[in-house]
Amino acid sequence: MATVQKPAGSLDFDEKKRKKMESNRESARKSREKKKKQMDDLTNEVSALHEEKNDLIKKVILYTERFMNSESANNALRAQAAEYTSRIKSLKKTLQLHYARQGSGYAPEVTTHKSSDAAVTTLLFDGANYFGG
């Protein structure tokens, strides 16, 4: 069989075509690799964001529980302060009645004032501070 020879210009064209196809394949391979890397990076970022979101949700739950516990403790302390204020008023009246009945000629001066949401009672006997806070 006789081989058919192509003209020299045709060889150059075929070689250029082959090189162009190789170049296109390499470009397509690089493009696929780049796209896969971008997809992997985005997948990793999504995973990291999900973890961060879950951590933030846990923190919100924790801080909400702490707030609720603090609120409950504050309410209990406010109720206790109100009870103590009521007791102090009652004791003040009792003391004033006691000294008035004794007829000692003087009754202690009992003053109650608020200091940072706490009732403070002071008893003054003849101008001297015997009790107080």
VOVOTI-66934 format. One record per residue: x negated, y, z negated of N, C-alpha, C in turn. Coordinates in steps of 0.02 Angstrom, whole numbers, plus 50000, padded with zeros to 5 digits. Example, Ala and Ser with C-alpha at 12.3 -4.5 7.8 and 13.67 -1.06 7.14 Angstrom:
493404971649610493854977549610493404983549610493584988849646493164994749643493555000249606
//
This chain:
499604994150000500005000050000499585006250000499815010450034499435016650040499715021649991499275025049958499495030149910499575036649947500085039849928500225046249961499885051649919499485055249951499155060649915499555067049924499575070649868499935076949870499435082449885499685087449914499235093049928498965096049862498405099249864498065101949805498505106949768498885110949802499325115849770499875112549731500095106649755500615102949720500355100149654499725097949651499425095449589499405100949537499215106749556499195112349509499895113749482500395113349527501085114649504501315109349454501185102849469501375097349424501025097949357500385099749359499995100549297500285106349255500455111749288500755117449253501425115549222501815111649261502475109449237502385104949176501905100149179501785095649123501555099549061501105104349070500865108349014501435112548984501855115049028502435119049005502905114748963503025108548986503465103948949503165102248881502505101048879502165099648816502215105548768502115111448796502155117548756502865118448728503355117148771504055117648748504215112648693503965106448701504065101248649503745103448584503135106048588502785108248528503155114048495503395118748535503785124348508504425121948475504765117148507505385114348478505235110748413504675106848411504475103348350504335108348293503955113648309503805118748259504445122248235504895123548282505535126748264505935122248217505955115648232506305110948188505985110748119505315110548117504965110548052505115116848012505105122548047505245128948014505955129047986506425126648027507125126448006507215121747946506875115947948506915111147892506625114247829506055117747835505745120947777506215126247748506515130247792506985135447769507565132147732507825126747760508385123247729508185120347661507585117447657507345114747593507255120347542506975126047564506885131747519507565134247493508055134747538508715137147518509055132147471508965125647484509245120547441508935121047371508275121947368507945122747304508175129047267508265134347305508505140647275509215139747247509635136347285510325135047261510305130947197509875125847195509815121747134509585125947075509095130247087508835134547033509385139347009509765142047056510315146647037510865143046998511005136847017511495132946979511255131746908510615130046901510335129046833510365135546793510195141046825510215147546790510935149246769511405147846814512115149146799512335144946739512145138546739512325134146683512015136546618511385138746621511065141446561511425147646536511625152046582511985158146562512665156446532512995151446560513645149446532513555146946461513035142846450512895140346383512755146046335512375151046358512225156846316512855160846300513285161746349513905165446338514325161746286514375155146291514755151146243514445151846174513785151346169513435151946105513555158746074513465164146113513555170846086514275172346070514745169446107515445170246091515605166946024515335160946014515435157445950515135161545892514525164145903514205168145851514625174345836514885177545888515295183545879515925181745839516245176245858516855174245823516705172745749516145169245736515955167745667515805174145629515465178845661515315185245628515965189145615516415188945663517055192345655517445189345597517435182745592517785179445536517455181345470516795181345468516445183145406516585190445388516595194845438516745201845425517455202745398517925199045427518615199445403518665197045330518305191645315518305189045246518005194245198517455197445219517145202545177517595208645169517945210545221518415216245216518985214545167519235208345171519765206245125519505206245053518895203845044518595203744978518485210844952518265215344994518165222244974518835225444954519365223944992520025226544975520255223844908520125217344896520315214344832519935217644775519285218644784518875221844732519105229044720519275232544773519525239444765520165239444725520605234744739521235234144702521095232544628520635228044616520455226244546520175232344509519745236044543519445241944512519975247044494520445248044539520995252844524521385250444464521525243944461521895241244405521505241944340520865240444341520435241244282520395248544261520355252944309520335260044294520955262244256521535260044280522165261744246522175258744176521955252444170521945249144105521495252844056520905254844078520445258644035520745265344014521045268744061521335275244045521905274343994522315269144003522855267843955522575266043887522055261943886521745259743824521495265743784521125270043817520845275843781521385280843763521905281343802522455285843786522825283243725522915276643717523255273743660522835274243597522175273743605521745274243546521785281143515521955285843554521995292643529521315295343510520815292943543520135295043526519995302243547520435305043581520335311943601519995312643668519715307343692519425307743759519535301143795519615301643857519675295743900519095296043950518825290343967518265290644014518495293244082518055296744113518205299044180518005293344227518485290744263518365285144308518445287644379517915287144417517955289444486517775283644533518125283444587517995278344638517875282044703517335280444736517195283544800516935278244848517005279744911516775274944962516065276644983515675271444988514985272245011514845266545060514815268245123514705263145176515205257445171515845259145170516395254345167516415250245103516065252245051516085248644987516325253444934516795251144893517045255444840516555255244782516385261044756515925261544699516295265144644516295262044584516645264944527516125267044475516235272944448515785275544396516205277544336515985275444277516315277344215515875282544179516175288044161515805293244125516115294044056515725293044004515945294243935515565300343911515925305543897515615311843875515035313943920515145313043985514645315244033514065310444044514045304744008513495299944017513735294144060513345292044106513515286644152513345279944120513865275944102513755269544070513785263744119514225264244167514295258944216514305262144285514155258444334514235261244401513775257844450513845260044511513425256944562513315261644618
//
